[in-house]
Amino acid sequence: MAGRRTADFVEGWKLVFRGPDYAAQVVHASLEAAGIRAELLTDTGAMLPGLNAEESRVFVPEEAEGDALQFIHREFPGDPPAGG
């Protein structure tokens, strides 16, 4: 489900958004513009077989997780862009 958090799998980083690639790009760019470091992970299936290639994830450093989640909820009330 778009926008819903799942288990973190990158040590030192927290997953703050999961959803369609275009929505993840908006969330990623918005976080970066707000001064919150963020990384966008889009897999083609080669790195993580079975992962939905249409889906991307946005990660932030552990210490920025609270700020990032507050920002996402404030800027994208209800659901993040294209969230479901």
Phi and psi in degrees as GROMACS dihedral restraints (atoms count N, CA, C in turn):
[ dihedral_restraints ]
;  ai    aj    ak    al  type     phi  dphi    fc
    3     4     5     6     1   -61.1    20    10
    4     5     6     7     1   138.7    20    10
    6     7     8     9     1    84.5    20    10
    7     8     9    10     1   -16.4    20    10
    9    10    11    12     1   -82.2    20    10
   10    11    12    13     1   136.0    20    10
   12    13    14    15     1   -79.0    20    10
   13    14    15    16     1   146.9    20    10
   15    16    17    18     1  -126.8    20    10
   16    17    18    19     1  -175.8    20    10
   18    19    20    21     1   -57.7    20    10
   19    20    21    22     1   137.7    20    10
   21    22    23    24     1   -76.7    20    10
   22    23    24    25     1   139.6    20    10
   24    25    26    27     1  -130.7    20    10
   25    26    27    28     1    13.6    20    10
   27    28    29    30     1  -121.1    20    10
   28    29    30    31     1   110.8    20    10
   30    31    32    33     1   -59.5    20    10
   31    32    33    34     1   132.7    20    10
   33    34    35    36     1    87.0    20    10
   34    35    36    37     1    -5.1    20    10
   36    37    38    39     1  -125.8    20    10
   37    38    39    40     1   149.3    20    10
   39    40    41    42     1  -119.6    20    10
   40    41    42    43     1   137.7    20    10
   42    43    44    45     1   -76.6    20    10
   43    44    45    46     1   123.7    20    10
   45    46    47    48     1  -116.5    20    10
   46    47    48    49     1   -12.9    20    10
   48    49    50    51     1  -154.7    20    10
   49    50    51    52     1   140.5    20    10
   51    52    53    54     1  -140.2    20    10
   52    53    54    55     1   128.8    20    10
   54    55    56    57     1   175.3    20    10
   55    56    57    58     1  -165.0    20    10
   57    58    59    60     1   -56.7    20    10
   58    59    60    61     1   147.0    20    10
   60    61    62    63     1   -55.5    20    10
   61    62    63    64     1   -44.2    20    10
   63    64    65    66     1   -63.8    20    10
   64    65    66    67     1   -37.0    20    10
   66    67    68    69     1   -69.8    20    10
   67    68    69    70     1   -40.3    20    10
   69    70    71    72     1   -63.2    20    10
   70    71    72    73     1   -35.7    20    10
   72    73    74    75     1   -64.5    20    10
   73    74    75    76     1   -38.3    20    10
   75    76    77    78     1   -66.0    20    10
   76    77    78    79     1   -46.2    20    10
   78    79    80    81     1   -61.8    20    10
   79    80    81    82     1   -46.7    20    10
   81    82    83    84     1   -58.7    20    10
   82    83    84    85     1   -50.4    20    10
   84    85    86    87     1   -63.3    20    10
   85    86    87    88     1   -38.5    20    10
   87    88    89    90     1   -65.5    20    10
   88    89    90    91     1   -43.6    20    10
   90    91    92    93     1   -61.9    20    10
   91    92    93    94     1   -46.3    20    10
   93    94    95    96     1   -61.2    20    10
   94    95    96    97     1   -42.5    20    10
   96    97    98    99     1   -64.3    20    10
   97    98    99   100     1   -27.9    20    10
   99   100   101   102     1   -85.8    20    10
  100   101   102   103     1     1.8    20    10
  102   103   104   105     1    85.3    20    10
  103   104   105   106     1    15.1    20    10
  105   106   107   108     1  -102.9    20    10
  106   107   108   109     1   117.6    20    10
  108   109   110   111     1   -62.4    20    10
  109   110   111   112     1   132.5    20    10
  111   112   113   114     1  -143.8    20    10
  112   113   114   115     1   150.9    20    10
  114   115   116   117     1  -125.6    20    10
  115   116   117   118     1   139.6    20    10
  117   118   119   120     1  -106.8    20    10
  118   119   120   121     1   128.3    20    10
  120   121   122   123     1  -119.0    20    10
  121   122   123   124     1   116.1    20    10
  123   124   125   126     1  -121.4    20    10
  124   125   126   127     1   123.8    20    10
  126   127   128   129     1  -106.0    20    10
  127   128   129   130     1   140.3    20    10
  129   130   131   132     1   -91.2    20    10
  130   131   132   133     1    -0.6    20    10
  132   133   134   135     1   102.6    20    10
  133   134   135   136     1   -15.9    20    10
  135   136   137   138     1   -74.3    20    10
  136   137   138   139     1   -39.6    20    10
  138   139   140   141     1   -77.2    20    10
  139   140   141   142     1   -44.6    20    10
  141   142   143   144     1  -127.3    20    10
  142   143   144   145     1    86.3    20    10
  144   145   146   147     1   -53.6    20    10
  145   146   147   148     1   137.6    20    10
  147   148   149   150     1    92.8    20    10
  148   149   150   151     1   -12.4    20    10
  150   151   152   153     1   -72.8    20    10
  151   152   153   154     1   141.2    20    10
  153   154   155   156     1   -67.8    20    10
  154   155   156   157     1   111.0    20    10
  156   157   158   159     1   -65.6    20    10
  157   158   159   160     1   -15.9    20    10
  159   160   161   162     1   -81.6    20    10
  160   161   162   163     1    -7.0    20    10
  162   163   164   165     1  -109.3    20    10
  163   164   165   166     1   140.8    20    10
  165   166   167   168     1  -125.5    20    10
  166   167   168   169     1   164.8    20    10
  168   169   170   171     1  -129.8    20    10
  169   170   171   172     1   145.7    20    10
  171   172   173   174     1  -117.1    20    10
  172   173   174   175     1   128.0    20    10
  174   175   176   177     1  -116.8    20    10
  175   176   177   178     1   150.5    20    10
  177   178   179   180     1  -132.0    20    10
  178   179   180   181     1   158.1    20    10
  180   181   182   183     1   -59.2    20    10
  181   182   183   184     1   148.3    20    10
  183   184   185   186     1   -48.3    20    10
  184   185   186   187     1   -43.1    20    10
  186   187   188   189     1   -69.9    20    10
  187   188   189   190     1   -14.5    20    10
  189   190   191   192     1  -102.2    20    10
  190   191   192   193     1     1.3    20    10
  192   193   194   195     1   -57.9    20    10
  193   194   195   196     1   -48.5    20    10
  195   196   197   198     1   -60.0    20    10
  196   197   198   199     1   -48.1    20    10
  198   199   200   201     1   -61.8    20    10
  199   200   201   202     1   -41.5    20    10
  201   202   203   204     1   -65.6    20    10
  202   203   204   205     1   -43.8    20    10
  204   205   206   207     1   -65.8    20    10
  205   206   207   208     1   -40.4    20    10
  207   208   209   210     1   -62.0    20    10
  208   209   210   211     1   -43.7    20    10
  210   211   212   213     1   -60.6    20    10
  211   212   213   214     1   -47.4    20    10
  213   214   215   216     1   -60.7    20    10
  214   215   216   217     1   -45.5    20    10
  216   217   218   219     1   -67.7    20    10
  217   218   219   220     1   -33.0    20    10
  219   220   221   222     1   -74.1    20    10
  220   221   222   223     1   -43.8    20    10
  222   223   224   225     1   -80.4    20    10
  223   224   225   226     1   -27.1    20    10
  225   226   227   228     1  -127.2    20    10
  226   227   228   229     1    69.6    20    10
  228   229   230   231     1   -58.7    20    10
  229   230   231   232     1   144.7    20    10
  231   232   233   234     1    83.5    20    10
  232   233   234   235     1   -86.6    20    10
  234   235   236   237     1  -126.8    20    10
  235   236   237   238     1   146.8    20    10
  237   238   239   240     1   -60.8    20    10
  238   239   240   241     1   170.9    20    10
  240   241   242   243     1   -50.6    20    10
  241   242   243   244     1   127.4    20    10
  243   244   245   246     1    59.3    20    10
  244   245   246   247     1    16.6    20    10
  246   247   248   249     1   -70.6    20    10
  247   248   249   250     1   160.3    20    10
